Amino acid sequence: MTTISIRLDDDDKKELEKMCADMGMNISTFYMIYTKKALRDRCIPFEVAAPADPFYSSANQKQIKKADKQLRSGQVVEKSMDELERLEHE
């Protein structure tokens, strides 16, 4: 057997200990299960992703370019926050 040490945020460790205890195990058992599943399936047993920032979506970029064009051509409409909030609920 080998011992592995990892660093966890104190709050994360406490939360993980509680979750594991609720399932009737300790953190060591949790990591053993995780390791066995990863080795059996030959992959990380959950999705690892970095979702794209919606700001850079093609639809949003199109709207930004449209708004910029309107602004540059003087087609600006001014609204107060109250007006915008009323529009949101229409």
N, C-alpha and C positions, 0 to 999 in steps of 0.2 A: 504494500500500500504506500501511496505517496500523499503527502500533505501539500495542499495548495492554499496560499493566502491571497485574499483579494481585499481591496479597499472599497468600502461602501460609505455613503453618507449615513450619519448616525440615525437620522429619521427614517431613511429607506430601510436600514437594517432592522429597526424596531418594527416597522410595518411588515417587512417580509417575515420576521419571526412570528408575529401575530397571525399572519395569513397561513403560514406553515402549521402553526399550533392548531389553528381552526381546522386544518385538514389532517391533524394527527401525526405530523412529522416535524422534524427540525430542519434547519437550513442545510445541513450536510446531506440529508436525504433528498431535499429539493434539488440540490446541485447534482447528486448522483442520478436522479431520474432524468434531469435535463441532459446530462452527459450521455446516458444510455440511449435516449431517444435520438439525440444528434448523431451518435455513432451508428445506430441501427438504420436511420433514414438517410444518412450521409448528407445532411443539410441542417441548417439552423432551424429549430422547431417552431419558428414563428417568422412572419414576414418582416424583413428589414427594408425600410423604404424612407426616402426623403421626398415627401410630396412636393410637387412644384408649387412655387409661390403663385397664387392666383393673379397677382399683379401682372405677371409676365405672360399670362395666357394670351393667345392670339385675339380672342374676343375683346379682352380688356385693352390690349394695345391698340386695336382698331378704334375703340371708343375714345381713347386718349388722343389719338391722331385726329379724329373727327372734332373733338373739343378744342384741340390746339388750332385747327384750321378755322373753326368758328370764331375763336378768340382773336386770331390774327386778322380776320376779315370784319371784325366789329360786330359780329352777331352774338352779343353777350346779353343774357337775361339775368337780371339780379333778383334774388329772392331772399327774404329774411328767413331765419331759422323757423319761425312760426309758420310761414308759408310752406316751407319745405316739409315740415312735420305734417301739416294738413294734407299735402299732396301724397305723402306716404300712406296715409290712411284712406285715401279715396279709392 
